[in-house]
C-alpha cells in the first residue's frame, strides 16, 4: 500500500469511525423504559412510525404506535399516515423483520428499540457513505493529478458536507445523495472512459431512479442522464438502463397506491392536511400555515412565527439560501471552489468533465429557481442544518471541486483560503452532529445578534 492509499484509508476510516460514534451516542427527546431513543425530530419520527406500523401491525396507518404522534402526518379515510413517501419505510420494515427474526426477537421495537434504530440507520447511511468515499477516491485519481487537490477533495467529501452530519439520522437526503453519486460514477465511466458494460448502464439507471423516488427533485438528474445516454448509446440505454430504472419507480408508485389509493403522493392533497390540530394546514387566502389555531381573544387565525411560517421576499430568501443563515456557500464554503471549478470546466470545451459541469450548473439553477418561486413555502426546509433540499446535488459539486483547486498547487495563498473554507465547512458539519434537525450555527448567531426573529 503506497502513501496515497494510506492517506485515503486514514481519511475514510476516520470519517466512518466518527459517524459510527455519533450514531451510537445520538439521543432524542423520546424515551422508552427510561432510555432516550435516537429519534431526533418529527421528520424521522414520521418514518419510524410507518416502519413500526407496517412491521408490527401490517398497515401503513400510524394511528397506534409506541411513539408520540408526529406533526408530519396526513389524514386519509379516517386514519393518520406519514406524509413521507412510503417506499423507504417499506424497505426498512423488511430489514427490521429480518433483524427481529435473526435475533429471535431480541432486536425489536418492544425489547430494544434504540439498538434497532441505530442498526438500521447505520446500514442505510454509514455503509453507502463508506462506499461513496472509496469510489470517490478512485474517481479523484482520474479527475486530478495534483496530490494536494486530491487529498483536499477526499477530506472535503468525508468531513466538509452536511451528508456526514445527516448520516446519524433516518432521512431521505443522504440516500438520494449517495444514489446520485453511484449513478454519476457509472455515467462517468460510460461517458468519459468509453465503457459500455451492461452492468454500468444498469447501475446508472437503478440508482438514478432510486435517488429520484427518495428526493423527487432528483428526477431532473434521472431525466438528464437518460437523455444523455440515449444520445450516446441508445440501444444499451433502452435495454439495460431503462428496465433497471423502472424497478424503483414501479415500487414507489405501488407503495404509494397502497397508502393513498392513487399514484399521487399523500402530501399532494391539501385536504389531507385539513384536520383539527394539523400543523401544516394552510390558510385558504394567504396560503400560510395556520396550524388550526384560533386566538381566543380575537377569534382570528394565528400564523406561525417560527421558521415554518416564514414567507420572505424572494431576493432575501435566495440570499439566505446561498450566503445567509442556510447558505450553501456560507455554511459549506468548500463549494466556492466547486463553483470556480464548474466555470473552468465549462470554458474548457475539450475537457472530459465539461458535460458534468454543465449538468451541475443547470440542475443547481433549476432547483434554486423551483424552491425560490414555485415550492409554495419559503421556510428553508424547516428546523434543519443546511439547505437539505439541495443535498442530493453535493456529488455533482464534488465532481467539480478538483478543477477549482488548480492554483492551489503553486499558490500558498490559494491553499490557505481553501483550508479556511474546509475548516468552516467541517465546523458546520460537526456542529450539526449533536442533532442535524436543528438550526445551523450561523442561524443561531444571527438570532443572537437580533438580525432575524425566527
N, C-alpha and C positions, 0 to 999 in steps of 0.2 A: 504494500500500500504506500503510494507516494505522499508527499507533503500535502498536495491539493486534496487528495481523497481523505486524508486525516482531518484536514480543516473542515471539509464537508461533513464528515461523520460527527465531529465535535459540535458543529452548529445544529445539526439535525437532532442529535441526542439531547443537547441542552434544551432545545425548544420542546421536544417531546416530553422530557422529564418535567419541565415547567408546567406544561399543560396537564400532565398526569397529576402532579401535586396540587395544582389549583382545583382540579376537578374533585379530588379526594377531600379537600377541605371546604368545598363550596357549601354554603348554608343559606337557606332562605328563611322566610318568616313562618312557614307551615311546619308544624311539628306532629309527629306520631310517636306515641309511647315515650314522650319526654325528649325525643331526638328531633332536631330540626332537619328537614329534608332539603336536598339540593334542587328545590323548585324555586327559581329566582324571580319570577314575575308572573303577571296574569297571562302573558303570551305563552310561555312554556307550560304553565298550568293548564291552559286550554287544550294543549296537545296531549298532556299526560292524562287528563280526564277522559279523552277519547280512547287512548291506549287501554286504560283500565276498563272502561265500559265494554269495549269490543272484546277484550280477552276474558274478562270475568263475568260479563253479563250477556254477551253475544249481541250487543246492539250499539249503534253509533250515538244514541242519545246519552247525554251526560246528566240526566236528572238525579241519579243516585250514584255518587262516588264518595270515597273517603276523604276527598279534598274539598276545600271551600269552593263555592261557585265562582267562576271566573267572569269578568266583565266581557271577555272576548267570546261571546256566545250569541246565537240567534235562536228564535223560536219558530218552529215549523210543526204544523199539525198537532199543536198542544204539547210539544216536547222541546227541551233545550238541546242544542247541538253546538259543538265548537264552530266558530266562524272560520277556522283554518281548513284548507283543503285536506280531505280525508286520506289521501294516498299514503303519505308518510306515516301517520298513526297506524294505518292498517299494516304496513310493513313492520313497524315496531311492535305491534301486538303479536305478530308471528314470532319475532325474536324473543319477546317476553315469555310466550308459551313454551318456546324451546328451552329457555333458561329454567323455567319452573319445572319442566319435565325432567331435564337432565340433573337438576339438583334435588330431585324428589320432594319438591315443594318448599325447600328452604329459601330459594330465591323467588319470593313472591311479594306482591304489594301488602299482603296480610302479615307476613312474618319478617320481611326485611326490605321495606320499600326503598330505603336510602341506598342499599347496595344495588338493587335492581336498576334504579335510575342512573347511578354512576356508571355501571357496566354498559348500559345501553348508550349513554352519552359518549363514552369512550369509544365504542365501536363505530358510531356514526360520525364522530368528529376526529378523534385522535388518529385512528387508522388511516382514513383518507388524507389527513394532514401530513402524516409521515410519507405516504406515497407521493403526495404532491411535492414535498421538499426533495425527495430522491429524484423524481423526474425533472424538477426544475433545475437541480444541479446538473443533470445530464444536458438539459436544454441550454444552459449557460455556456457549456463547452462549445456550442455551435453559434451562440449569439455574440460572444466576445472572446478575444484572445488576451485581454488585459486581466492579470490576476487580481489586481485591486478591485476593479469594477465587478469581477465575477464574485469575489468573496463578499463585497458590499451588497450586491443584489441578492445573494442567497441569505445573508443575515437580515436584509430587509423583508424578504418573504417569510422568514422564520419569526422575527420579533417586531417588525415595523408596521404590520397591518392589523386591523381590527378582527380579522379572521382568527388570529391567535387568541384574543380575549373571548370571542364568542364560542370557542371550542369547548368551554366549560358548561354550556347550557344547551338544551334541546332547542333548535331553531332551524328554519329553512334556509337561512342566508349562507351559512358555511357549506351546507350540502350543495346548494346551487353553485357556489363559487368553485368548489373542488370539481364538480361535474363539468363546469365550463372549462376549467383548466385541462381536464382529461380530454375533452373534445378538441380543444385548441392544440394540445400536444399532438394528437393524432392528425389533425388538419395540417399542422406544420410539417410533419413528416411526409404527408401526401403532396402538399403544395410546394414546399421548398426543397425537399430532398428527392422528389420524384418516385416515392414509394407507392406501390399500388396493391399492397396486401389487402385481401378481403377483411382481415382482422382489423386493420386500421379504419376502414370505412365503417365497419360495424361498431367499433368503439366510439368513433366520432358521432355517429348517428344516435346511438343509445344515450350517451352522456349529454349531448346537446339537448336531446328531448327530455331527459330526466332533470336537467337543470331548469328547463322551461316549465315543467309541471310543478316544480318546487318554488320557482320565482317567475311569475307569469311575464314580467317584462323581458326576461331572458329568452322569450320566444323570438325576439328580434335576432338574437345570436343564432338560434336554430335556423331561422329563415336565411340569414346571410351565409352561413356555412353550407346549407343545402343549395342555395343558388350558385355559390362559387364552385362547389364540387360538381354540380350538374354541368356547369360550363366547361370544367376541366376534364372530368371523367364521367360522362353521363351514364353509361351502362353500369359501371361499378357502383355509382351512387344509387341508382334505382334498384339494383339487385341486393346490395349489402347495407348501405346507409339507411335508406328509407324503411325497410322492414324492421330493422332494429329500433329506429326512432318511433315507430308506431306502437311498440310494446309499452313504454311508459305512458304514452299519450292515451292509449286504449285503457290502461289501468286507471289513469286519472279520471277519465270520463265514467268508467264503470263504478268506481267507488263514489264518485260524486252523485251518480244516479241513485245509488243505494241510500244516500243521505237525503237528497232533495227531491228525488223523483224526476229530475230533469238534468240536462247537461250543464246548465248554468251553475256556477258556484254559489254557496249559501249566502255569501256576503253581497252578491249581486242584487239580492232582493231587499229593497229598503223597508218593505213591510215586515221582513223578518226581524228587524231591529225595533219595531214599534210594539213594545210591551212594557208594562209597569216596571220601573227600575232599570230600564235599558240605559246603559252608559253611552251607547253610540247612536241614540236616536237623534235625528236631525229636525231642526225647526223647519216647518214647511215653507216659510218665506225666506229666512236668512240662510238656510241650509247649514247652520252651525249647530254644534252639539248642544243639546238641552238636558240630557240625562233624566228626562221625565220629572224634573223638579220644579215645583212652583213655590215662589216666595210667599209664605203665608201672610206677610204684612201687606204686600202689594197685589198679590194674585197674579203677578207677571212671571213669565218663564225666565228662569235663571240660567245664564250661559256659563260654561266652564271658564275659569280664569287661569287654568293651568295650560301647559303646552298643547294639550289635545284640542283646546278650544280656540287656538290662535288661527287667524287668517290675515297675515301681514301683507302689505303691498308687495307685488312681485319683485321689484328691484331689491327690497330689503330681504325678502325670502331667499332669492338667488344668491345674494351676497353671503348670507349666513350658511348656505349650503356649500359655498366654495371657500370662503375665507373667514367666516364668523364662528359662532359657537358650535355648529355642527359641520364646519367646513372640511372638505376633503383636503385642501392644501394647508389649512391652519392646524389641524389635528394630526395629519399624516403628511408632512411636508416632503417626504421622500418622493411623493408623486409630482412635485415640481419638476424633478429630473425626468420623470416619465413623460411629462408634457413636453419638455425640451427634446427628449429622445424621439417622441412621436413626430414632432415637427421636423426634425432632422431626417428621419426615415422617409417621410412623405416627400421631402425635397429631393432625396436621392432616388431617382427613377429606376436605377438599376439594382437597388438593394432588395434582397430576397424577403425582407420583413416589411416592405412598403405596404403590401396588401393588409397585413395585420395592423399596422399603424393607422391606415385609413379606416379599418373596421373599428378600432379603438376610439378614434376621434368621432366617427359617425354615430356609434352607439351611445357614447357619452353625451353628445349633444342631444340625441333623441330622448334619452332618459331624463336629462335635466329639463328639457322643454316639457316633457309629459308631466313631471311632478311639479313644475312651476305653474303650468297653465291648465292642465286637464285632469289632475288627480282628484279634484273636489275638496281636498283639505290641504292645508299648509302647516303641518304640525311636526315636520322633521322626523317622522317615524315614531313620535311619542317619546316616552321616557326611555331613552336608549343612548348608548355611547356610539357616536359616529352616525353618519348618514347611511343607515343599514340598507336602504333600498338600492344602493349602488354597489354593495359589497361584491355582487357577482361579476362586476366589471374589473375587480382587482387583478385577476390573472392577465387580462389584456394589458392593463397598465404595467404589470411586471414584465411583460414581453418587451416593452419599450424602454424600460429602465436602463439597461446597459448602454444603450445608444446615447442616453443623456449624460453619461458619466465619462465620455471620451476624453474630455480635457483633464479629468482627474489624474490621468497617468503622468501628466507633465506639469500640472499646476497644484502647488501646495494649497493655494487659496481655495480652489475648487474642492479639493479633498476636505478642507476644513469646513466649508459650507455643507458639503454632503454629510459629513459626520454629525454636524449640528442638527441637520434635518432628521437623520436617523435617531439621534438622541431624543428629540422631541416626539417623533413618531412612536418610539419604544416607550416613552413615558406615558403617552396617551393610552397605549395598549396595557401597560402594567397597572395604570390607574383603574382601568376597566375590569381587571381580573377579579376584583373584590365582588363585582356584580356588573356584567355588561349592560344590564337593563336599568342603568341609572344615567343621569346627565353627565356629559363629558366634563373634564376638569375646566376647560375653557368656559363652558356654560356656567359652571358653579362660580367661577371667578367674576364673570360679567354680572351675575346676580348679586354677588357680594359687593361689587362696585356700584350697584344700583343702576346699571345701564339697561337691564331688562327686568321684567317683573314676573316672568313665568318660569 
